Amino acid sequence: MELMGEMRRTCYCGEVTNVGETVVVGGFVQKVRNLGNLIFIDLRDRTGIVQLAFNDQTDRTIFEKASSCHSEYVLMTKGTVTQRSSVNKDMKTGNVEIIVEELRILSKAQTPPFAITDETKTNEELRLKYRYLDLRRAPLQQNLIMRHKIAAAAREYFYASGFIEIETPMMMKSTPEGARDYLIPSRIHNGSFYALPQSPQIYKQLLMVSGMDRYIQIARCFRDEDLRADRQPEFTQIDLEMSFVDVNDLLTMTEGFVQHLFRTVLQKDLSLPIPRMTYEEAMNRYGSDKPDTRFGMELQDLSEIVKDVNFMVFQNALNQGGSVRAIVAKQAAKTLTRKEIDKLTEKVKGISAKGLAFIRWNDEKPNCSFMKFLPEGKLTEILEFLGCTQGDVVLIVADKNKVTLPTLGALRLEVARKLDLIPTGQWNFLWITQFPFFEWDDENESWVAIHHPFTQPSDECLPYLDSNPEKVTAKAFDLVLNGTELSSGSMRITDYELQERMFHALGMTEEEIEAKFGFLVEAYHYGAPPHGGLGIGLDRLAMVLLEAESLRDVIAFPKVQNASELMSACPSPVDTESLDVLGIQIKPNDTKEA
């Protein structure tokens, strides 16, 4: 291998433009074309590709060296920029090339397990095993650059708005925040554990008690929970907290950031204010607290229309205080065949619904799955109420609202994907506000808090905390973009007596409160300004803006569904000596395979 010596890069490959200029570039070999008396090498770095040219005027030693190059060799080269005889319009530098005068092979490479190309059919498992090679591909590099730009825009905006960036501990006390903690055993305090933060929640509230007033952090967070396309065990959020504010102040500040982000990163104008919708309205209209509003197909309530229909599925739902609701897929009868509707039926059963009723109006006469239960003229009344015409399909779910609404919400998205109704390149932001504070747990037959224990109830709901939990709403809010939840936030409880009431509402004993949150409750005894905050998911934001399919596409070294990293093969066992120091003994797994 050769050394760089006195050769120093003067520009990046994708920035070579000035004809007649002498440049030095370095990068990876994308492709070699050896035509005998001519050799062309495409050299690649993170900015793009430039063509290196070797001809009969090239020094023979350099020419022979060029002929020995293969894909992924690392080169540094010096030469003069000239006009290309054959322009490549698909390349940023497609109208120029470098006539090479000096060439150094800094590192040779064996044939990689897959080709380093923008488009690839290589399975993701292999690409994740060789992630450092996968990251050489331009699309993934651009994804990481997008993440960088988002983080840079966040710092720029919040710094200018008077926020102070403060780091909070990565090793903290284990506290309940909605998911399982990742625990770290302490060698010094044998038998005790730190936890990795699910969020900097408690610390940022204490910073408000400390008088820091406006806090910002690009924070790493960790949650031991089941993974999916938009969830990883470790993730990053743009975390902020503000004192002497109310909900409107927090929402307005965040909207300013989003507008700044779109202007600086996407060069797009975003009109403000962002629309707001209550949780109740979102569930009733879209069956989701993170609705995708880029298309219609809203839920419609058929309960009043069918209350006298002698169809037990409908009657049972209504008698239990539930509802009968529908979505209308316009001009979908040819796509949503009976076979496809059967597949959708199995899907809703997998969610928790008992089944799916339907009206499919393909021919002159509608085909209704519950026609025999309808009195004369009722089908026409239903169709007119729904605005259904020939060519449409009606999908109906009847159950308790906690089943009906989310089931139809999921069905709405599935049908929209099948019918290709979801536009790309469109950004529909939405605030969801006035979340319920409690939800009923059928299994334990009790009300349980939905939010973390520091969320402030709405002022007008305080009298209902103990007597009518179902009436209590929270000063909490979510920011949604194209059906993805980007951010959750709330105003915080600062009254220590109310905070203790909330702990009790969560079923915590005095001993548990003291052990887990005693330091926070004590801090409130010394005066706490009104404050609130939120965390914006940086990974999710990048994923949605790039219209990527998974968080793995926007994270440098992601975990797969079983929370392992294929490249380094972690997690992995550690030696007995390391465990002995920590006072840990591994208990054998007695679970037998089926």
Secondary structure, 3 states (H helix, E strand, C coil): CCCCCCCCCCCCHHHCCCCCCEEEEEEEEEEEEECCCCEEEEEEECCEEEEEEECCCCCHHHHHHHHCCCCCCEEEEEEEEEECCCCCCCCCCCCEEEEEEEEEEEECCCCCCCCCCCCCCCCHHHHHHCHHHHCCCHHHHHHHHHHHHHHHHHHHHHHHCCCEECCCCCCECCCCCCCECCEEECCCCCCCEEECCCCCHHHHHHHHHCCCCEEEEEEEEECECCCECCECCEEEEEEEEEECCCHHHHHHHHHHHHHHHHHHHHCCCCCCCCCEEEHHHHHHHHCCCCCCCCCCCCCEECCCCCCCCCCHHHHHHHHCCCEEEEEEECCCCCCCCHHHHHHHHHHHHHHCCCCCEEEECCCCCCEECCHHHCCCCHHHHHHHHHCCCCCCEEEEEEECHHHHHHHHHHHHHHHHHHCCCCCCCCCCEEEEECCECEEEECCCCEEEECCCCCECECHHHHHHCCCCHHHCEECEEEEEECCEEEEEEEEECCCHHHHHHHHHHCCCCHHHHHHHHHHHHHHHCCCCCCEEEEEEEHHHHHHHHCCCCCHHHHCCCCCCCCCCECCCCECCCCCHHHHHHHCCCCCCCCCCCC
